[in-house]
Amino acid sequence: MDQPISPSRLLSRFVAYRAALEAVERCRIASAQWRGWASLRDQARRAAASVAHNLAEGNGHPPGSAERARYQRIALGSALELESALDIAGAAGLGCADDLAAAVAAAGRSAALCTGLTRRR
């Protein structure tokens, strides 16, 4: 007999959610060295977490529903906010360039997946 799938297991199979968690991790690593830029670090980390939170919350609504689409749009906005914060960090010469590049790549993947979710079908 099949076991019911727990909500956490459902999220673990959600590619956009996993990409958002990767962006959270990469952002944490890259922003750890942003000395004197605490507000930018906080904003980047909150934006990264917001992507994951909104994808998860939206996933609790029926496919195709207005509520699900709303949370997906919010996740996309947060993903773009994260990309902006990372661009600013790069322009300001903050942290390790390799860590920042990895965070930018992860944020870009997350934003691309969110963009795909928000397209009208």
N, C-alpha and C positions, 0 to 999 in steps of 0.2 A: 504494500500500500504506500502511496506517495505521501511524503511528509509535507505539511503546509510550508510555504516559503515565508520566512520572517521578513518584516519590512527592511531590516538592515541588509539582508541578503538581496532583496530587490535593488537596493541602492548600489550594492557592490557590482551588479551587472549593468549598471547605467553608465555608459562610456563617458558622457559629458560630466557626470558627477565625479568619476574617477579622475578625469583630466583636471577638474576643479581642485580636487585634493592634491594633485601633483603641483598645481600652481601655488597652493597654500604652502606646501613644503619648500618649494624653490624660493618663494618670496621670503619665507622665514630665514632661510640660509643667507640669501643675498642681502636682506635688510639688517641683519645682525650687526653689520659693520658701518652703518650709516650714522656716524658720530655727528652730533649737532643738528640732526635732522629728525628729531623724535616725532614731530607731527607728520612728516611725510612717511616715516616708517609705520606709524600707527594707521594712517589712512590707507596705505598699501595693504597692510595686513587685514584691516577691516574689509576692504574691497574684495580681497581674495576669499575671505571667509564668507562674505555675502553671496558670492557666486554659488558656492556649495550649498549654503542654507536655502537660497531661493530655488535652486534646482530640486532639492529634496522636498521642499514644501509644495512646489508645483506638481511634483510627481504624485502627490497625494490626492490630486484632483483628476477627474476623468479625462482621458485623452480627447483632445479636440475642444475641451471646455474653455470658456473665456478666462476662468480663474487660472487654469494651468498656463495658458498663453501669457497672462499677465506676469506670473512669477518667472517665466522664461525670459520675458523682455527685461524684467528687473535684473535677472542674472546676467544678461548680455550687457546691460549698462554698467554693472559692477565689474565685469571682465574688462570692459573698455577703460573704466576708471583705473583698474590695476595696471593695464598697459601704460596709461598716461603717467602714473606714479613711477613706474619703472623707467620710462623715457626721461622723466625729470631727474631721477637718480643718475642715469647715465650721463645726461647733460651736465650734471653737477659734479661728475667724477667720483661718485660715492661707491665705496666697497670694492670688491674684487670683480674685475671685468668678466671673468669666466662664470662666476656665480650669477652675475647680473644677466649675462647672455642666456644662461639656462632658465632663469626666471622669466625673461622676456619670451623665450620660446614656449615655455609652459603656459604663460598667460595668453599668448597668441593662439595656441591650440585650443585652450578653453574658450576664448572668444569666438573662434571659428565654429566650434561645435554648438555654442549658444546661438550663433547666427543661423546655423542650419535648423535649429529647433524653432526659431521664430519665423521662419519662412512660411508663407501661406501655402497650403497644399491644395 
